[in-house]
Amino acid sequence: MTLADVIAPYPRVDLIDLDVQGAEYEVLASAIDLVNKRVRRLHIGTHSSRIEEQLRHLFTAHNWQMVNDYPGQSTSQTPYGSIHFGDGVQTWVNPTAPIVAAAAGRRVRTRKKPEAENGEKVRNLRVQLNDLQQQNRALKRRNAELRERTRAGDEQLRERQGSSAWPLRFVEKWFSKRGRS
């Protein structure tokens, strides 16, 4: 099944979250005409610097706007601080995607008028805000997971206190001498 097969039944697709383990460029390039006509946003997991560069050329040539570009196997500065990315991440917004769904029998309109530029900027900022809110929720979930793992590790350390090479009493004493708890 191709990406065009997946998109074909829908007059508008708000978001495609794509992670196809190294076939990102081939999948997207083969369906670019339909993607340009119907897709509003793409969030892509990338798997090589060559693919990342191919996607930049593909979407720039089709006038898409880049929202995020975090190369794989690198540490990048993000709105949430410095993050190491194993796989890369690219997020793109299509400024000419349909804004009114044809599902209700209305004609699909596209934004082509210059006076709509400020509205487009507002929409792009809303897309970015939505993406940041999603990332924030994911980071909060990860933070809660790490806190739980730390709590569980502390409990295990207390249980092993007598057999450990570094008893909890020693660790607590060391931190208390430095004004930490």
N, C-alpha and C positions, 0 to 999 in steps of 0.2 A: 504494500500500500504506500502511495506517495503522499507527500504533504498536500499536494493539489487535490488528491482524492479526499483527504480529511477536511479541507477547507470548502470544497465545492458546494456542499449543501447549504452553506451559511452565507447570507448577504453581507454580514459584518462579523468580524472576530475581534474582540477587545484586546485579548492577550494570548500570545503563544509563549509558553515556557518550554524551551527546547533543550534537551540534553541527550544527544544521540551518539555519544562516545566516539568522536572523531569524524563523523560524517556531516557535521554542521553545514559546511559550505555547499557540499553536493546537494543536500536536502533543500536548502534555502534557494540556491541558485536555480535549481530545476523548476521551482515554483514561483520565482520572483514576480512574474507578471500578476498572478492571482494574489500573491501576498501584498503587492503594492495597491491593488484595488480594494482589498477587503480587510486587511489586518491593521489594527491601530498601534499595537505595541508588541515588541519581541524581547524576551529575556532569554539569553542563550548561555549555556554552559559550554565553554570552549576547551579544547584538549591539545592545542599546540599553538606555538607562536605563528606558524605559517597559516593556520586556519583563522586565527585572530586577524591577521593582516588581510587575508582574502575577504573576510566579512566586512572589515573597514572599507575596503575598496568597493565591494558590492553595494553596501547600503549608502555610502557617500555618493556613488554614481547615480543612485536612485533617489537622492535628496532626502533620505531619512536623517533624523537628528539623533546623535548619540547622547544618551543620558549617563550611562556608566561604561567604563572600559577598564577592567582590572585584569591584567595579564596573568596567565597561569604560572605557577612555580615562582611567584614573586611576592614581595611584601609591598602593599600599596597603602597610601594614606586615604582613608575614607571618612565620611562624616562621623563615624563611630571610633575613629582613631586608626592606628596602624594595624592592618590585618594581613596575615599570610594566606595567599590563595593557592591551593593545590591545582584545581581546575580554574580556568579563567572565567570571567563573567562579563558579558556585554549586554547592555539594555539599549534598545533603539525605539524611537517614536516616529510614526509615519504622519507627517503634517498634512498629507492629502487624503488620508483615509476617510471613509464615509462617516458622517457624524449623526445621521438620522437613519434608523433601521427601516428597511423596506418591509419588515414583517407585518406592519400594520397597514400595508397597502399604499404607503406614501412613497414618493420618489426619493431615492438616495441622493443626498446632496454632498458635494465635496467643497472644501474650502479653497477657493482660488482667488477671492477678491483681496486686494492689498489692504483694505480697511479692516479686514478680519485679523490682521497681524497681531494686534494687542490681545484679542480674544484667544488667539492661538498661544500666545505666550502664557496667558493665565492658565489655559488648559494644560500646557506642558509643565508648568509649575505644580499644578494639581497632580499630574501623573508622577512627577518627582516626589511630591509630598506623600502620595500613596505608597510609592516604592520605599521611601524612607521609613514610613510607619510600619510597613511589613518587615523591613530589616530590623527595626527597633523591637518589634514583638518577638522576632526570632532570637535576637540577642538576649532579651529578657528571659525567654525560655531556657536558653543555653546557660545563662547566669544561675537560674534556679537549679538546673541539673548539676552544675558544678558545686553549688552550695550544698546540695544534698550529698554528693559524692564526698565532699570535704567532711560533712557531719558524720557520714558513715565511716570514713577513714579515721576520724577522731575516736569514734566508739571502738573500732577495732584496736586502735593503739592503746586505749584504756584497758581493754580486755587482755592484751598481751604485755601489759606493763611489766610484769615480773620477769618475763623471758626475753624481753627486747634488749638489744645492745645499748639502746638509747631510751631508758625508761622515761615515761611521761613526767615523772617528778623532776628529772634532770632538765628536760626541755622546758617545763614550766618555770623552774628556777632560773634558767638561762634567760628566758624572755622577761621575767619579772625584774632581773637586775638591769635590764636595758629599758625599762619603763614601758614594756609592751605586755599585752595580755592575750 
